[in-house]
Amino acid sequence: MSNPRLMTVLGPIAPAEMGIVDAHTHVWIEPVANADPDAPVLFDETAVLTELCQFKAAGGSGLVDCQPGGCGRNGRMLSQLAEQSGVHIVACTGFHRRIYYPPDAPLWQIDAEAAADLFVTELRDGLMETAVAEQPVRAGFIKIAGEATMAATPQHLLEAAAMASLATGAAIEMHTEKGAAVEEFLQFFVDQGVDPQRLVFCHVDKRPDFAFHQTIAQAGAMLEYDTFFRPKYQPEQNVWPLLMQMIETGLAAQIALATDMADSGMWQQFGGQPGMSAFMTHIQARLVQMGVDDTIIKQLMGGNIANRLAIPQHRKE
């Protein structure tokens, strides 16, 4: 793989240029007609831009936006916010959980080949909502959502994600239900021919079983941790000890840290806590306080995810 580039909403950059990166969050979510009324929304332009600027001022450099098309994504706004804030934003194609869409959303009706074509088009040519723009915004990775079991997850969309990844080299970030069924999802993608090095399994720190994490990491897949600010998951008893054990075992290169701030209650500009900048002021500061090597901190706080999402240049971008 030569000269890999990571596709941001403003164009491709080298992974090293991403700096400190929140590996899984949500920047902009518009209301979706007939979707679950409890689905999160983030569409106050002034508040979002202010929060992004605070993130930048605290030392943050990049965000991985995990809202796919059809459930509130707006590539035009992502591009505008990136340009105004100076924060690198990586958009996604793919699919979320069914509850975030209207019941008659086309994504659930089309077959695997059609879905794969859609994902590939958004990766290579531009997001659907920006297709006619002077500078279309391209997806930088494939975000998908698993349910608590393989059987409950749309098989045709899993197949589509695998086909799109193989066609483009794009990585797959997968929402999991508290880490459930990750072993089955990993095996599915391996059977489809997807290299585990192109996979990121999200929210797995909600399943703080070290042996499980070690097995998945050693298989080559990346593990994303994001419960640092979610008291109900007891981060002091779970995610922090787990993270340190993974570091001590030499598996830090397989971990990406994130905040997953889809809930406006976690944004300071919406009256919540801790705010986007806590990624640096709390998580990074805690790693420094705990004596974690600076090189490892840089990996966990952005280097790992930037390299994982980067696409080799010998493939068509």
C-alpha angles and dihedrals in degrees: 000000000000132000098346118203131200114222112228125181088261096047142283122322136173113269091241090061091064094076115178108012132186098220098208127020143119123248105174130013121173122202114268118214114242094004122127106300089224093058110123122256131196111175109130101117096198094048094046094048092048091051091049090052090051089051089052093047090052091056102270118140110172144028131196106216111209102190110114126203122288096031104072105304118141114183092187091060093045090054093047093048092048092051094047097044101037090231117135109236124192115202127203144217123205132072141298130207116304093247091071094062135064111263093251097049109148092230091076093049103048124083128250095265093052092047091049090051089053093050093047092048091053091049097046105029110017146284114296094246091053099040094110095041120113088245110025116211112238127210116245099200145359117263116196135172127226123199124219091281137029090239092058093051119090103260095199092056093048088053090048092053091051092049092048093048092050092047096049108020090240119152123240123228111195127201109219129193098247091317094304120160094359090140090058094045091050092050091048092056093044089053089051090055098255114145110236086228086073093056132092119182113204134211091014093137085077083074099053098186107137095201090055093049092047092051095050093045093049089052088062102255121127122240120215119207121196112149096100092114099035108095095189089068091053098231094188091058097035124020100034096050090042092051093049092048091052090049092048090049091056096251100116091114089067097055132085123187124218146156104219094211100184089130111083087212087076093057120089091211090059092050096264140108152287097007130210094282090064087081085077104023094049112018100035092040091051092052090051091048090051090055098246112167113263092234091056092047090055090051094049094043098052117319095085097049094041091055092044094053095044116107122219112248096228086075122072106263 
